[in-house]
Amino acid sequence: MAGVQPTSSAASQIGGFLRNKPYAPLSWAAHLSPVPSHKFSLGHLPTPVHVWNLPNMPEGTEVWIKRDDLTGMELSGNKVRKLEFLMADAAAQGADSVVTVGGVQSSHCRATAVAARLLVDKDPGLVGNLLVERMVGAHIDLVSEEEYRRIGSVALADLLRKRLLEEGRKPYVIPADGSNSLGAWGYIEAVREIEQQIQQSPNVQFDDIVVACSSGGTIAGLALGSRLSSLKAKVHAFSIFDDPGYLYDLVQGLLDGLQPGLDSHDIFSIVDTKGLGYAMNIGDELKFVKDIASATGIILDPISSGKAAYGMLKDMGANPSKWKGQKILFVHTGGLLGLYDKVDQLSSLTGSWRKMVLEDSIPHKDGTGGYTSSA
C-alpha cells in the first residue's frame, strides 16, 4: 500500500486528467442515494464504440463493441471507471493508503496500485499484472488460493486494514474488483457516455448489451443505467465467477445500496459461462480468443471478456432466434495483461516462427544508407 496522492494543482497539469472534480449525475440517476460528490478523472474517456465483425452471426444480427480495454494502458479496463469514484472517496476520508484484494493476476489490483501510485509461500513473480503492480511500488501480501477461499476477501482486507491502523496509517479499503454501491456509479456514468455516443450516430440504437460478470459492480451499473436512462437495452451478464443465483443476490445488495427500488432479476439476465471456474480455461476458450484476434484484430482477455464472448457466440448458436436481427453492444472490460499468465497454454495456438536462413553473400546495409559488401 502506498499513499494516496493529494489532488494535483491546476498549475501542475493541462486539462482535466487526474483531477478530483465535483460530480453531478444526469437527471435520470439523480434520485439514487447516496450520490457521490466527487470523482477523479483517471480514464481516457470516452472509449470508442465500433462495429465488431464476428463470424457466424444469426441472420440480421449486428455486434458492436465498447472498447473499455482502451481506458488507458496501466489502468485499462472496467476497473478504472469504478476507481474514479472510489479513489475520490478515499481522498475525501483523508486516507494515506489503500487496501484491496484479488487473485494473483488481478487486473483490479493492478489498476488500484497504479491509481493510488499506491495499491502464496513463494515470490509471485514479475508477469503480467504483477509486473506493473511491483513497478509502481505496491506492497503485495500473498496468501494461497486455499487460504483465500477459507478466509474470504472481506476478512483479508480487514486484517490488512487493522495492521495499517496499528502502524498509525489511515487506510481505505476497496473491495475486490472495486464492486460496491459506490463503484457501481462508474458504469452508471458509462451509460451516460453511451447515450452521448448514440446521439452522435442517430441510426444506431442498441437492443442488447453483453458484458462479463464476476463481482457484480459493472453489471449493476450498466443494468441500472440502461433501465433508468433512454438506452433501455436488455442487459445480459455472462458469468465468469459463480452461479446465477449467487450473482443475482450479490447485485441486489449493490442495488439496494443505491435505493432504486428495483429487483435484480428484472433488469438483467445471467448466462453461466464460467466453465472450469474463475481464471481457468479449457483449450476451446483459448483457441477462441486466438481465432477472434486473428479474424477481427480484437484481443480478448481469457478471464473475463474472452469467456463472455465465447459464451455469447455459443448462446447465439444454441438460441439463434433470441439474437436474430438484434443490434448488440459488447462491452470489452480489458484485462489483457492476464494473457501473460496463459503463455504455456497459448504457445501451441499462436503463430509459428522459423529461423531465417541467410546466405553469407548477402551485402550489408547500415541504417544510414551506407552500403558495404564482402567477398
C-alpha positions, 0 to 999 in steps of 0.5 A, a space after each residue: 500500500 502506498 499513499 494516496 496522492 493529494 489532488 494535483 494543482 491546476 498549475 501542475 497539469 493541462 486539462 482535466 486528467 487526474 483531477 478530483 472534480 465535483 460530480 453531478 449525475 444526469 437527471 435520470 440517476 439523480 434520485 439514487 442515494 447516496 450520490 457521490 460528490 466527487 470523482 477523479 478523472 483517471 480514464 481516457 474517456 470516452 472509449 470508442 464504440 465500433 462495429 465488431 465483425 464476428 463470424 457466424 452471426 444469426 441472420 440480421 444480427 449486428 455486434 458492436 463493441 465498447 472498447 473499455 480495454 482502451 481506458 488507458 494502458 496501466 489502468 485499462 479496463 472496467 476497473 478504472 471507471 469504478 476507481 474514479 469514484 472510489 479513489 475520490 472517496 478515499 481522498 475525501 476520508 483523508 486516507 494515506 493508503 489503500 487496501 484491496 484484494 484479488 487473485 494473483 493476476 488481478 487486473 483490479 489490483 493492478 489498476 488500484 496500485 497504479 491509481 493510488 501510485 499506491 495499491 502464496 509461500 513463494 515470490 509471485 513473480 514479475 508477469 503480467 499484472 504483477 509486473 506493473 503492480 511491483 513497478 509502481 511500488 505496491 506492497 503485495 501480501 500473498 496468501 494461497 488460493 486455499 487460504 483465500 477461499 477459507 478466509 474470504 476477501 472481506 476478512 483479508 482486507 480487514 486484517 490488512 486494514 487493522 495492521 495499517 491502523 496499528 502502524 498509525 496509517 489511515 487506510 481505505 479499503 476497496 473491495 475486490 474488483 472495486 464492486 460496491 454501491 459506490 463503484 457501481 456509479 462508474 458504469 452508471 456514468 458509462 451509460 451516460 457516455 453511451 447515450 452521448 455516443 448514440 446521439 452522435 450516430 442517430 441510426 444506431 440504437 442498441 437492443 442488447 448489451 453483453 458484458 462479463 460478470 464476476 463481482 457484480 459492480 459493472 453489471 449493476 451499473 450498466 443494468 441500472 443505467 440502461 433501465 433508468 436512462 433512454 438506452 433501455 437495452 436488455 442487459 445480459 451478464 455472462 458469468 465468469 465467477 459463480 452461479 446465477 443465483 449467487 450473482 443475482 443476490 450479490 447485485 441486489 445488495 449493490 442495488 439496494 445500496 443505491 435505493 432504486 427500488 428495483 429487483 435484480 432479476 428484472 433488469 438483467 439476465 445471467 448466462 453461466 459461462 464460467 466453465 472450469 471456474 474463475 481464471 481457468 480455461 479449457 483449450 476451446 476458450 483459448 483457441 477462441 480468443 486466438 481465432 477472434 484476434 486473428 479474424 477481427 484484430 480484437 484481443 480478448 482477455 481469457 478471464 473475463 471478456 474472452 469467456 463472455 464472448 465465447 459464451 455469447 457466440 455459443 448462446 447465439 448458436 444454441 438460441 439463434 432466434 433470441 439474437 436474430 436481427 438484434 443490434 448488440 453492444 459488447 462491452 470489452 472490460 480489458 484485462 489483457 495483461 492476464 494473457 501473460 499468465 496463459 503463455 504455456 497454454 497459448 504457445 501451441 495456438 499462436 503463430 509459428 516462427 522459423 529461423 531465417 536462413 541467410 546466405 553469407 553473400 548477402 551485402 550489408 546495409 547500415 541504417 544510414 544508407 551506407 552500403 558495404 559488401 564482402 567477398 
